[in-house]
Amino acid sequence: LSKKIIKDKIKLTASSIEENCIPENILYLDDWKYFHSQYNQNNWICIDFKENQIIPNSYEIKSYPFGINEQHPKSWVIEASNNKISWFVVDEIKDCNCLNGRCVSHIFQIKNKSWQKYLRMRLTGPNFLGLNPLAINAIEFYGILFK
């Protein structure tokens, strides 16, 4: 879906934002538009499905446009909520090498499937450069969307 179509269907937020690397950049099909948080721990990016709910089956992450052993995520959780207060883990990845490269994509399966209004990716450890920012080109969830 294009940015124009999807912007009315979802809202993107983040724990922090590095200059010009806003969450909405994950909606572009452009390697050089990416999301990058600040250097705090536990950084996250959240998708609010607004008036809809989703039962996620899987998700795809595309790494940002820098080389091997840069700020690509390697340990994270995908968390879900219906109120943005209580979050629970639907998938957990530890020390994954799948995204360690320039604009690499990988699909991950969701282990705990249920109806949700909010989904977020949250780093649980340092990236390949040993720092804490969350930097990704894109994240996309696959599943069943309901009004």
N, CA, C and O atoms as a GROMACS GRO file, in nm:
protein
  588
    1LEU      N    1   0.083  -0.119   0.000
    1LEU     CA    2   0.000   0.000   0.000
    1LEU      C    3   0.087   0.125   0.000
    1LEU      O    4   0.192   0.128   0.064
    2SER      N    5   0.044   0.223  -0.070
    2SER     CA    6   0.122   0.346  -0.075
    2SER      C    7   0.105   0.425   0.053
    2SER      O    8   0.010   0.404   0.128
    3LYS      N    9   0.198   0.517   0.077
    3LYS     CA   10   0.193   0.601   0.196
    3LYS      C   11   0.062   0.679   0.201
    3LYS      O   12   0.004   0.694   0.309
    4LYS      N   13   0.014   0.727   0.088
    4LYS     CA   14  -0.108   0.806   0.085
    4LYS      C   15  -0.229   0.722   0.126
    4LYS      O   16  -0.314   0.771   0.200
    5ILE      N   17  -0.238   0.599   0.080
    5ILE     CA   18  -0.351   0.513   0.114
    5ILE      C   19  -0.346   0.469   0.259
    5ILE      O   20  -0.447   0.472   0.328
    6ILE      N   21  -0.229   0.430   0.305
    6ILE     CA   22  -0.218   0.368   0.437
    6ILE      C   23  -0.217   0.468   0.552
    6ILE      O   24  -0.249   0.430   0.664
    7LYS      N   25  -0.184   0.593   0.528
    7LYS     CA   26  -0.172   0.688   0.639
    7LYS      C   27  -0.304   0.711   0.711
    7LYS      O   28  -0.304   0.750   0.828
    8ASP      N   29  -0.417   0.687   0.645
    8ASP     CA   30  -0.546   0.699   0.711
    8ASP      C   31  -0.585   0.572   0.786
    8ASP      O   32  -0.676   0.575   0.868
    9LYS      N   33  -0.517   0.462   0.761
    9LYS     CA   34  -0.551   0.333   0.821
    9LYS      C   35  -0.467   0.300   0.943
    9LYS      O   36  -0.511   0.223   1.029
   10ILE      N   37  -0.346   0.358   0.953
   10ILE     CA   38  -0.258   0.331   1.066
   10ILE      C   39  -0.196   0.461   1.116
   10ILE      O   40  -0.194   0.563   1.046
   11LYS      N   41  -0.144   0.454   1.238
   11LYS     CA   42  -0.066   0.564   1.293
   11LYS      C   43   0.064   0.505   1.345
   11LYS      O   44   0.063   0.403   1.414
   12LEU      N   45   0.176   0.568   1.313
   12LEU     CA   46   0.307   0.521   1.356
   12LEU      C   47   0.362   0.613   1.465
   12LEU      O   48   0.357   0.735   1.453
   13THR      N   49   0.415   0.552   1.571
   13THR     CA   50   0.481   0.626   1.677
   13THR      C   51   0.611   0.554   1.712
   13THR      O   52   0.632   0.439   1.672
   14ALA      N   53   0.696   0.621   1.786
   14ALA     CA   54   0.824   0.561   1.825
   14ALA      C   55   0.866   0.613   1.961
   14ALA      O   56   0.821   0.718   2.006
   15SER      N   57   0.954   0.538   2.026
   15SER     CA   58   1.006   0.578   2.157
   15SER      C   59   1.090   0.704   2.147
   15SER      O   60   1.091   0.786   2.239
   16SER      N   61   1.159   0.720   2.036
   16SER     CA   62   1.240   0.839   2.009
   16SER      C   63   1.270   0.841   1.860
   16SER      O   64   1.252   0.742   1.790
   17ILE      N   65   1.315   0.956   1.812
   17ILE     CA   66   1.340   0.973   1.669
   17ILE      C   67   1.471   1.048   1.648
   17ILE      O   68   1.493   1.154   1.707
   18GLU      N   69   1.557   0.991   1.565
   18GLU     CA   70   1.678   1.061   1.523
   18GLU      C   71   1.638   1.154   1.408
   18GLU      O   72   1.552   1.119   1.328
   19GLU      N   73   1.698   1.268   1.399
   19GLU     CA   74   1.661   1.372   1.302
   19GLU      C   75   1.635   1.316   1.162
   19GLU      O   76   1.717   1.244   1.106
   20ASN      N   77   1.519   1.351   1.106
   20ASN     CA   78   1.475   1.315   0.970
   20ASN      C   79   1.453   1.165   0.947
   20ASN      O   80   1.424   1.125   0.835
   21CYS      N   81   1.466   1.084   1.048
   21CYS     CA   82   1.448   0.939   1.033
   21CYS      C   83   1.318   0.897   1.102
   21CYS      O   84   1.318   0.811   1.190
   22ILE      N   85   1.209   0.958   1.061
   22ILE     CA   86   1.079   0.945   1.126
   22ILE      C   87   1.016   0.807   1.100
   22ILE      O   88   1.052   0.741   1.002
   23PRO      N   89   0.924   0.764   1.186
   23PRO     CA   90   0.860   0.634   1.168
   23PRO      C   91   0.792   0.618   1.033
   23PRO      O   92   0.792   0.508   0.976
   24GLU      N   93   0.733   0.725   0.979
   24GLU     CA   94   0.663   0.718   0.850
   24GLU      C   95   0.756   0.677   0.735
   24GLU      O   96   0.707   0.635   0.630
   25ASN      N   97   0.885   0.688   0.752
   25ASN     CA   98   0.979   0.649   0.647
   25ASN      C   99   0.968   0.500   0.613
   25ASN      O  100   1.006   0.460   0.503
   26ILE      N  101   0.916   0.418   0.706
   26ILE     CA  102   0.904   0.275   0.676
   26ILE      C  103   0.796   0.248   0.570
   26ILE      O  104   0.787   0.136   0.520
   27LEU      N  105   0.716   0.349   0.534
   27LEU     CA  106   0.610   0.331   0.435
   27LEU      C  107   0.658   0.355   0.292
   27LEU      O  108   0.588   0.320   0.197
   28TYR      N  109   0.775   0.413   0.276
   28TYR     CA  110   0.828   0.442   0.143
   28TYR      C  111   0.900   0.318   0.088
   28TYR      O  112   0.955   0.239   0.164
   29LEU      N  113   0.899   0.304  -0.041
   29LEU     CA  114   0.976   0.198  -0.107
   29LEU      C  115   1.107   0.259  -0.155
   29LEU      O  116   1.138   0.258  -0.274
   30ASP      N  117   1.183   0.311  -0.060
   30ASP     CA  118   1.306   0.382  -0.090
   30ASP      C  119   1.410   0.340   0.013
   30ASP      O  120   1.392   0.362   0.132
   31ASP      N  121   1.519   0.279  -0.033
   31ASP     CA  122   1.622   0.230   0.058
   31ASP      C  123   1.679   0.340   0.147
   31ASP      O  124   1.722   0.312   0.259
   32TRP      N  125   1.680   0.464   0.100
   32TRP     CA  126   1.744   0.571   0.176
   32TRP      C  127   1.647   0.648   0.266
   32TRP      O  128   1.685   0.747   0.327
   33LYS      N  129   1.523   0.603   0.274
   33LYS     CA  130   1.428   0.657   0.373
   33LYS      C  131   1.407   0.546   0.474
   33LYS      O  132   1.350   0.442   0.442
   34TYR      N  133   1.452   0.568   0.596
   34TYR     CA  134   1.444   0.464   0.698
   34TYR      C  135   1.413   0.527   0.833
   34TYR      O  136   1.425   0.648   0.852
   35PHE      N  137   1.374   0.442   0.927
   35PHE     CA  138   1.350   0.485   1.064
   35PHE      C  139   1.477   0.462   1.146
   35PHE      O  140   1.542   0.359   1.132
   36HIS      N  141   1.510   0.560   1.231
   36HIS     CA  142   1.626   0.548   1.319
   36HIS      C  143   1.591   0.619   1.449
   36HIS      O  144   1.562   0.738   1.450
   37SER      N  145   1.594   0.546   1.560
   37SER     CA  146   1.566   0.606   1.690
   37SER      C  147   1.693   0.669   1.747
   37SER      O  148   1.800   0.662   1.687
   38GLN      N  149   1.678   0.732   1.862
   38GLN     CA  150   1.794   0.784   1.932
   38GLN      C  151   1.868   0.668   2.000
   38GLN      O  152   1.833   0.552   1.980
   39TYR      N  153   1.969   0.699   2.080
   39TYR     CA  154   2.061   0.597   2.131
   39TYR      C  155   2.025   0.545   2.270
   39TYR      O  156   2.114   0.502   2.344
   40ASN      N  157   1.898   0.548   2.307
   40ASN     CA  158   1.852   0.497   2.435
   40ASN      C  159   1.832   0.346   2.428
   40ASN      O  160   1.834   0.288   2.319
   41GLN      N  161   1.814   0.281   2.542
   41GLN     CA  162   1.783   0.139   2.543
   41GLN      C  163   1.633   0.119   2.524
   41GLN      O  164   1.554   0.210   2.545
   42ASN      N  165   1.596  -0.002   2.483
   42ASN     CA  166   1.455  -0.042   2.466
   42ASN      C  167   1.378   0.044   2.367
   42ASN      O  168   1.260   0.069   2.387
   43ASN      N  169   1.442   0.090   2.262
   43ASN     CA  170   1.374   0.168   2.160
   43ASN      C  171   1.270   0.082   2.088
   43ASN      O  172   1.286  -0.039   2.074
   44TRP      N  173   1.164   0.149   2.043
   44TRP     CA  174   1.057   0.077   1.975
   44TRP      C  175   0.993   0.164   1.866
   44TRP      O  176   1.006   0.286   1.864
   45ILE      N  177   0.924   0.093   1.775
   45ILE     CA  178   0.837   0.156   1.676
   45ILE      C  179   0.703   0.084   1.686
   45ILE      O  180   0.698  -0.039   1.694
   46CYS      N  181   0.593   0.161   1.686
   46CYS     CA  182   0.460   0.106   1.710
   46CYS      C  183   0.366   0.138   1.595
   46CYS      O  184   0.370   0.248   1.539
   47ILE      N  185   0.283   0.040   1.560
   47ILE     CA  186   0.179   0.059   1.460
   47ILE      C  187   0.044   0.052   1.530
   47ILE      O  188   0.011  -0.048   1.594
   48ASP      N  189  -0.032   0.159   1.518
   48ASP     CA  190  -0.169   0.166   1.569
   48ASP      C  191  -0.261   0.143   1.450
   48ASP      O  192  -0.257   0.219   1.353
   49PHE      N  193  -0.344   0.040   1.456
   49PHE     CA  194  -0.432   0.007   1.345
   49PHE      C  195  -0.564   0.086   1.351
   49PHE      O  196  -0.660   0.052   1.282
   50LYS      N  197  -0.567   0.189   1.431
   50LYS     CA  198  -0.679   0.283   1.445
   50LYS      C  199  -0.810   0.208   1.469
   50LYS      O  200  -0.825   0.143   1.572
   51GLU      N  201  -0.906   0.216   1.376
   51GLU     CA  202  -1.037   0.153   1.398
   51GLU      C  203  -1.037   0.003   1.367
   51GLU      O  204  -1.140  -0.063   1.380
   52ASN      N  205  -0.923  -0.049   1.328
   52ASN     CA  206  -0.914  -0.191   1.293
   52ASN      C  207  -0.838  -0.270   1.399
   52ASN      O  208  -0.774  -0.214   1.488
   53GLN      N  209  -0.847  -0.401   1.388
   53GLN     CA  210  -0.765  -0.493   1.466
   53GLN      C  211  -0.703  -0.592   1.369
   53GLN      O  212  -0.752  -0.611   1.258
   54ILE      N  213  -0.594  -0.654   1.414
   54ILE     CA  214  -0.524  -0.749   1.329
   54ILE      C  215  -0.493  -0.875   1.409
   54ILE      O  216  -0.464  -0.870   1.528
   55ILE      N  217  -0.501  -0.987   1.340
   55ILE     CA  218  -0.446  -1.112   1.393
   55ILE      C  219  -0.320  -1.136   1.309
   55ILE      O  220  -0.330  -1.186   1.197
   56PRO      N  221  -0.204  -1.103   1.362
   56PRO     CA  222  -0.081  -1.116   1.282
   56PRO      C  223  -0.034  -1.262   1.274
   56PRO      O  224  -0.034  -1.334   1.373
   57ASN      N  225   0.005  -1.302   1.153
   57ASN     CA  226   0.062  -1.435   1.131
   57ASN      C  227   0.213  -1.431   1.120
   57ASN      O  228   0.283  -1.522   1.165
   58SER      N  229   0.263  -1.323   1.059
   58SER     CA  230   0.407  -1.308   1.036
   58SER      C  231   0.438  -1.161   1.013
   58SER      O  232   0.349  -1.078   1.004
   59TYR      N  233   0.567  -1.132   1.004
   59TYR     CA  234   0.610  -0.995   0.977
   59TYR      C  235   0.741  -1.000   0.902
   59TYR      O  236   0.818  -1.096   0.912
   60GLU      N  237   0.765  -0.895   0.826
   60GLU     CA  238   0.888  -0.883   0.748
   60GLU      C  239   0.960  -0.756   0.788
   60GLU      O  240   0.900  -0.649   0.797
   61ILE      N  241   1.090  -0.768   0.812
   61ILE     CA  242   1.173  -0.653   0.843
   61ILE      C  243   1.276  -0.639   0.733
   61ILE      O  244   1.334  -0.737   0.687
   62LYS      N  245   1.299  -0.516   0.691
   62LYS     CA  246   1.405  -0.485   0.595
   62LYS      C  247   1.506  -0.397   0.666
   62LYS      O  248   1.471  -0.295   0.725
   63SER      N  249   1.633  -0.438   0.662
   63SER     CA  250   1.739  -0.364   0.730
   63SER      C  251   1.764  -0.230   0.660
   63SER      O  252   1.729  -0.210   0.544
   64TYR      N  253   1.826  -0.140   0.733
   64TYR     CA  254   1.851  -0.007   0.676
   64TYR      C  255   1.975  -0.010   0.585
   64TYR      O  256   2.048  -0.110   0.586
   65PRO      N  257   2.000   0.096   0.505
   65PRO     CA  258   2.094   0.088   0.392
   65PRO      C  259   2.242   0.105   0.425
   65PRO      O  260   2.313   0.179   0.356
   66PHE      N  261   2.290   0.037   0.528
   66PHE     CA  262   2.432   0.041   0.559
   66PHE      C  263   2.484  -0.102   0.568
   66PHE      O  264   2.405  -0.196   0.583
   67GLY      N  265   2.613  -0.121   0.558
   67GLY     CA  266   2.675  -0.252   0.542
   67GLY      C  267   2.671  -0.343   0.663
   67GLY      O  268   2.606  -0.314   0.763
   68ILE      N  269   2.740  -0.452   0.651
   68ILE     CA  270   2.748  -0.555   0.754
   68ILE      C  271   2.806  -0.497   0.883
   68ILE      O  272   2.894  -0.410   0.880
   69ASN      N  273   2.755  -0.546   0.996
   69ASN     CA  274   2.798  -0.507   1.130
   69ASN      C  275   2.774  -0.360   1.163
   69ASN      O  276   2.846  -0.302   1.245
   70GLU      N  277   2.675  -0.302   1.100
   70GLU     CA  278   2.632  -0.165   1.133
   70GLU      C  279   2.518  -0.174   1.234
   70GLU      O  280   2.510  -0.270   1.310
   71GLN      N  281   2.429  -0.076   1.236
   71GLN     CA  282   2.325  -0.067   1.339
   71GLN      C  283   2.200  -0.149   1.305
   71GLN      O  284   2.088  -0.102   1.325
   72HIS      N  285   2.219  -0.270   1.256
   72HIS     CA  286   2.108  -0.359   1.225
   72HIS      C  287   2.064  -0.431   1.352
   72HIS      O  288   2.149  -0.472   1.431
   73PRO      N  289   1.933  -0.446   1.373
   73PRO     CA  290   1.886  -0.515   1.494
   73PRO      C  291   1.922  -0.662   1.493
   73PRO      O  292   1.925  -0.727   1.389
   74LYS      N  293   1.951  -0.714   1.613
   74LYS     CA  294   1.977  -0.859   1.622
   74LYS      C  295   1.897  -0.925   1.734
   74LYS      O  296   1.882  -1.047   1.733
   75SER      N  297   1.846  -0.849   1.829
   75SER     CA  298   1.761  -0.904   1.936
   75SER      C  299   1.644  -0.809   1.961
   75SER      O  300   1.664  -0.691   1.988
   76TRP      N  301   1.522  -0.862   1.952
   76TRP     CA  302   1.404  -0.780   1.970
   76TRP      C  303   1.285  -0.866   2.007
   76TRP      O  304   1.290  -0.988   2.002
   77VAL      N  305   1.178  -0.798   2.045
   77VAL     CA  306   1.048  -0.863   2.065
   77VAL      C  307   0.946  -0.788   1.980
   77VAL      O  308   0.959  -0.669   1.953
   78ILE      N  309   0.844  -0.862   1.939
   78ILE     CA  310   0.724  -0.802   1.882
   78ILE      C  311   0.620  -0.812   1.993
   78ILE      O  312   0.590  -0.920   2.043
   79GLU      N  313   0.566  -0.696   2.030
   79GLU     CA  314   0.469  -0.690   2.138
   79GLU      C  315   0.335  -0.644   2.084
   79GLU      O  316   0.328  -0.571   1.984
   80ALA      N  317   0.227  -0.688   2.152
   80ALA     CA  318   0.092  -0.654   2.110
   80ALA      C  319   0.014  -0.599   2.228
   80ALA      O  320   0.042  -0.631   2.344
   81SER      N  321  -0.085  -0.516   2.196
   81SER     CA  322  -0.169  -0.456   2.300
   81SER      C  323  -0.301  -0.414   2.237
   81SER      O  324  -0.311  -0.391   2.117
   82ASN      N  325  -0.401  -0.404   2.321
   82ASN     CA  326  -0.528  -0.345   2.279
   82ASN      C  327  -0.553  -0.210   2.345
   82ASN      O  328  -0.653  -0.145   2.316
   83ASN      N  329  -0.461  -0.168   2.436
   83ASN     CA  330  -0.482  -0.042   2.507
   83ASN      C  331  -0.356   0.044   2.520
   83ASN      O  332  -0.362   0.152   2.578
   84LYS      N  333  -0.242  -0.001   2.469
   84LYS     CA  334  -0.113   0.067   2.478
   84LYS      C  335  -0.060   0.080   2.621
   84LYS      O  336   0.034   0.154   2.646
   85ILE      N  337  -0.121   0.008   2.713
   85ILE     CA  338  -0.076   0.007   2.852
   85ILE      C  339  -0.018  -0.130   2.886
   85ILE      O  340   0.094  -0.142   2.934
   86SER      N  341  -0.097  -0.233   2.862
   86SER     CA  342  -0.054  -0.371   2.885
   86SER      C  343  -0.005  -0.431   2.754
   86SER      O  344  -0.080  -0.442   2.657
   87TRP      N  345   0.121  -0.470   2.752
   87TRP     CA  346   0.183  -0.529   2.633
   87TRP      C  347   0.221  -0.673   2.664
   87TRP      O  348   0.260  -0.705   2.776
   88PHE      N  349   0.209  -0.761   2.562
   88PHE     CA  350   0.258  -0.897   2.577
   88PHE      C  351   0.334  -0.938   2.453
   88PHE      O  352   0.307  -0.890   2.342
   89VAL      N  353   0.429  -1.024   2.472
   89VAL     CA  354   0.520  -1.067   2.364
   89VAL      C  355   0.450  -1.170   2.276
   89VAL      O  356   0.400  -1.271   2.325
   90VAL      N  357   0.448  -1.142   2.143
   90VAL     CA  358   0.396  -1.240   2.047
   90VAL      C  359   0.508  -1.307   1.969
   90VAL      O  360   0.486  -1.410   1.905
   91ASP      N  361   0.628  -1.250   1.974
   91ASP     CA  362   0.745  -1.314   1.913
   91ASP      C  363   0.871  -1.256   1.977
   91ASP      O  364   0.875  -1.138   2.013
   92GLU      N  365   0.973  -1.339   1.989
   92GLU     CA  366   1.100  -1.295   2.046
   92GLU      C  367   1.214  -1.351   1.962
   92GLU      O  368   1.218  -1.471   1.932
   93ILE      N  369   1.306  -1.264   1.925
   93ILE     CA  370   1.422  -1.302   1.845
   93ILE      C  371   1.547  -1.263   1.922
   93ILE      O  372   1.559  -1.150   1.971
   94LYS      N  373   1.641  -1.358   1.934
   94LYS     CA  374   1.767  -1.332   2.005
   94LYS      C  375   1.886  -1.363   1.916
   94LYS      O  376   1.891  -1.469   1.854
   95ASP      N  377   1.980  -1.271   1.909
   95ASP     CA  378   2.106  -1.288   1.835
   95ASP      C  379   2.086  -1.342   1.693
   95ASP      O  380   2.150  -1.439   1.652
   96CYS      N  381   1.998  -1.278   1.620
   96CYS     CA  382   1.966  -1.318   1.483
   96CYS      C  383   2.060  -1.247   1.385
   96CYS      O  384   2.079  -1.126   1.394
   97ASN      N  385   2.117  -1.322   1.294
   97ASN     CA  386   2.206  -1.267   1.191
   97ASN      C  387   2.134  -1.233   1.061
   97ASN      O  388   2.196  -1.180   0.968
   98CYS      N  389   2.005  -1.261   1.052
   98CYS     CA  390   1.930  -1.246   0.927
   98CYS      C  391   1.930  -1.106   0.869
   98CYS      O  392   1.922  -1.090   0.747
   99LEU      N  393   1.940  -1.003   0.952
   99LEU     CA  394   1.929  -0.864   0.905
   99LEU      C  395   2.063  -0.792   0.901
   99LEU      O  396   2.066  -0.670   0.885
  100ASN      N  397   2.172  -0.865   0.916
  100ASN     CA  398   2.304  -0.803   0.921
  100ASN      C  399   2.359  -0.779   0.782
  100ASN      O  400   2.445  -0.853   0.733
  101GLY      N  401   2.309  -0.674   0.718
  101GLY     CA  402   2.354  -0.638   0.584
  101GLY      C  403   2.269  -0.524   0.529
  101GLY      O  404   2.168  -0.486   0.588
  102ARG      N  405   2.310  -0.471   0.418
  102ARG     CA  406   2.244  -0.357   0.355
  102ARG      C  407   2.112  -0.398   0.290
  102ARG      O  408   2.111  -0.480   0.198
  103CYS      N  409   2.002  -0.342   0.339
  103CYS     CA  410   1.867  -0.362   0.283
  103CYS      C  411   1.830  -0.509   0.267
  103CYS      O  412   1.775  -0.549   0.164
  104VAL      N  413   1.860  -0.588   0.368
  104VAL     CA  414   1.827  -0.730   0.370
  104VAL      C  415   1.688  -0.747   0.429
  104VAL      O  416   1.655  -0.681   0.528
  105SER      N  417   1.606  -0.833   0.370
  105SER     CA  418   1.472  -0.860   0.423
  105SER      C  419   1.462  -1.003   0.474
  105SER      O  420   1.527  -1.094   0.423
  106HIS      N  421   1.379  -1.019   0.576
  106HIS     CA  422   1.354  -1.153   0.628
  106HIS      C  423   1.212  -1.157   0.686
  106HIS      O  424   1.167  -1.060   0.748
  107ILE      N  425   1.144  -1.268   0.666
  107ILE     CA  426   1.010  -1.289   0.721
  107ILE      C  427   1.020  -1.378   0.844
  107ILE      O  428   1.087  -1.481   0.843
  108PHE      N  429   0.952  -1.335   0.951
  108PHE     CA  430   0.950  -1.408   1.077
  108PHE      C  431   0.806  -1.448   1.107
  108PHE      O  432   0.713  -1.373   1.078
  109GLN      N  433   0.786  -1.565   1.165
  109GLN     CA  434   0.653  -1.614   1.200
  109GLN      C  435   0.614  -1.566   1.339
  109GLN      O  436   0.697  -1.563   1.430
  110ILE      N  437   0.489  -1.528   1.355
  110ILE     CA  438   0.434  -1.490   1.486
  110ILE      C  439   0.394  -1.618   1.559
  110ILE      O  440   0.322  -1.702   1.504
  111LYS      N  441   0.439  -1.632   1.681
  111LYS     CA  442   0.412  -1.752   1.758
  111LYS      C  443   0.280  -1.744   1.834
  111LYS      O  444   0.208  -1.844   1.842
  112ASN      N  445   0.248  -1.629   1.891
  112ASN     CA  446   0.126  -1.611   1.972
  112ASN      C  447   0.027  -1.524   1.897
  112ASN      O  448   0.036  -1.401   1.900
  113LYS      N  449  -0.067  -1.587   1.830
  113LYS     CA  450  -0.162  -1.513   1.746
  113LYS      C  451  -0.289  -1.478   1.826
  113LYS      O  452  -0.347  -1.564   1.892
  114SER      N  453  -0.331  -1.351   1.818
  114SER     CA  454  -0.456  -1.306   1.878
  114SER      C  455  -0.494  -1.170   1.821
  114SER      O  456  -0.411  -1.105   1.757
  115TRP      N  457  -0.616  -1.126   1.842
  115TRP     CA  458  -0.665  -0.998   1.794
  115TRP      C  459  -0.592  -0.885   1.866
  115TRP      O  460  -0.581  -0.886   1.988
  116GLN      N  461  -0.543  -0.788   1.790
  116GLN     CA  462  -0.471  -0.677   1.851
  116GLN      C  463  -0.497  -0.547   1.777
  116GLN      O  464  -0.524  -0.547   1.657
  117LYS      N  465  -0.488  -0.436   1.848
  117LYS     CA  466  -0.501  -0.304   1.788
  117LYS      C  467  -0.365  -0.238   1.767
  117LYS      O  468  -0.349  -0.156   1.676
  118TYR      N  469  -0.266  -0.272   1.852
  118TYR     CA  470  -0.133  -0.214   1.844
  118TYR      C  471  -0.028  -0.325   1.835
  118TYR      O  472  -0.037  -0.425   1.906
  119LEU      N  473   0.070  -0.304   1.750
  119LEU     CA  474   0.186  -0.393   1.742
  119LEU      C  475   0.310  -0.306   1.744
  119LEU      O  476   0.314  -0.200   1.682
  120ARG      N  477   0.412  -0.353   1.816
  120ARG     CA  478   0.536  -0.277   1.816
  120ARG      C  479   0.656  -0.372   1.815
  120ARG      O  480   0.651  -0.484   1.865
  121MET      N  481   0.763  -0.322   1.756
  121MET     CA  482   0.892  -0.388   1.759
  121MET      C  483   0.976  -0.312   1.860
  121MET      O  484   0.990  -0.190   1.851
  122ARG      N  485   1.033  -0.386   1.958
  122ARG     CA  486   1.116  -0.323   2.061
  122ARG      C  487   1.249  -0.397   2.073
  122ARG      O  488   1.252  -0.519   2.089
  123LEU      N  489   1.358  -0.322   2.064
  123LEU     CA  490   1.490  -0.382   2.080
  123LEU      C  491   1.507  -0.432   2.222
  123LEU      O  492   1.463  -0.369   2.318
  124THR      N  493   1.572  -0.548   2.236
  124THR     CA  494   1.599  -0.604   2.369
  124THR      C  495   1.748  -0.617   2.397
  124THR      O  496   1.788  -0.669   2.501
  125GLY      N  497   1.829  -0.572   2.304
  125GLY     CA  498   1.974  -0.575   2.321
  125GLY      C  499   2.039  -0.487   2.218
  125GLY      O  500   1.971  -0.435   2.129
  126PRO      N  501   2.170  -0.468   2.228
  126PRO     CA  502   2.240  -0.382   2.132
  126PRO      C  503   2.237  -0.438   1.990
  126PRO      O  504   2.222  -0.558   1.969
  127ASN      N  505   2.252  -0.348   1.894
  127ASN     CA  506   2.256  -0.388   1.754
  127ASN      C  507   2.396  -0.441   1.718
  127ASN      O  508   2.481  -0.456   1.807
  128PHE      N  509   2.420  -0.467   1.591
  128PHE     CA  510   2.549  -0.526   1.550
  128PHE      C  511   2.668  -0.434   1.573
  128PHE      O  512   2.782  -0.480   1.576
  129LEU      N  513   2.643  -0.306   1.588
  129LEU     CA  514   2.752  -0.211   1.617
  129LEU      C  515   2.774  -0.196   1.768
  129LEU      O  516   2.863  -0.124   1.812
  130GLY      N  517   2.689  -0.266   1.847
  130GLY     CA  518   2.702  -0.260   1.993
  130GLY      C  519   2.633  -0.141   2.055
  130GLY      O  520   2.658  -0.107   2.171
  131LEU      N  521   2.544  -0.075   1.979
  131LEU     CA  522   2.471   0.042   2.026
  131LEU      C  523   2.323   0.009   2.041
  131LEU      O  524   2.281  -0.102   2.009
  132ASN      N  525   2.243   0.105   2.089
  132ASN     CA  526   2.103   0.078   2.119
  132ASN      C  527   1.997   0.137   2.026
  132ASN      O  528   1.879   0.112   2.050
  133PRO      N  529   2.030   0.213   1.924
  133PRO     CA  530   1.922   0.264   1.840
  133PRO      C  531   1.856   0.153   1.758
  133PRO      O  532   1.920   0.056   1.718
  134LEU      N  533   1.729   0.171   1.734
  134LEU     CA  534   1.654   0.085   1.643
  134LEU      C  535   1.661   0.152   1.506
  134LEU      O  536   1.616   0.266   1.490
  135ALA      N  537   1.717   0.083   1.409
  135ALA     CA  538   1.729   0.136   1.273
  135ALA      C  539   1.683   0.029   1.175
  135ALA      O  540   1.744  -0.076   1.163
  136ILE      N  541   1.572   0.058   1.105
  136ILE     CA  542   1.520  -0.034   1.004
  136ILE      C  543   1.468   0.045   0.885
  136ILE      O  544   1.428   0.161   0.898
  137ASN      N  545   1.470  -0.018   0.770
  137ASN     CA  546   1.415   0.044   0.650
  137ASN      C  547   1.264   0.026   0.647
  137ASN      O  548   1.191   0.116   0.605
  138ALA      N  549   1.216  -0.092   0.691
  138ALA     CA  550   1.072  -0.120   0.687
  138ALA      C  551   1.036  -0.235   0.779
  138ALA      O  552   1.119  -0.321   0.809
  139ILE      N  553   0.912  -0.234   0.824
  139ILE     CA  554   0.853  -0.349   0.892
  139ILE      C  555   0.710  -0.359   0.841
  139ILE      O  556   0.638  -0.260   0.833
  140GLU      N  557   0.670  -0.480   0.807
  140GLU     CA  558   0.536  -0.504   0.756
  140GLU      C  559   0.479  -0.627   0.823
  140GLU      O  560   0.545  -0.730   0.833
  141PHE      N  561   0.354  -0.616   0.868
  141PHE     CA  562   0.287  -0.728   0.933
  141PHE      C  563   0.189  -0.790   0.835
  141PHE      O  564   0.123  -0.720   0.758
  142TYR      N  565   0.181  -0.924   0.838
  142TYR     CA  566   0.090  -1.001   0.755
  142TYR      C  567  -0.008  -1.072   0.847
  142TYR      O  568   0.030  -1.121   0.954
  143GLY      N  569  -0.133  -1.077   0.806
  143GLY     CA  570  -0.234  -1.144   0.886
  143GLY      C  571  -0.372  -1.107   0.838
  143GLY      O  572  -0.392  -1.073   0.722
  144ILE      N  573  -0.468  -1.115   0.930
  144ILE     CA  574  -0.607  -1.086   0.900
  144ILE      C  575  -0.644  -0.954   0.967
  144ILE      O  576  -0.626  -0.938   1.088
  145LEU      N  577  -0.695  -0.861   0.889
  145LEU     CA  578  -0.733  -0.729   0.938
  145LEU      C  579  -0.886  -0.723   0.948
  145LEU      O  580  -0.956  -0.758   0.853
  146PHE      N  581  -0.937  -0.677   1.064
  146PHE     CA  582  -1.080  -0.667   1.088
  146PHE      C  583  -1.116  -0.528   1.131
  146PHE      O  584  -1.038  -0.460   1.197
  147LYS      N  585  -1.235  -0.483   1.094
  147LYS     CA  586  -1.288  -0.355   1.144
  147LYS      C  587  -1.349  -0.375   1.279
  147LYS      O  588  -1.399  -0.280   1.338
   0.00000   0.00000   0.00000
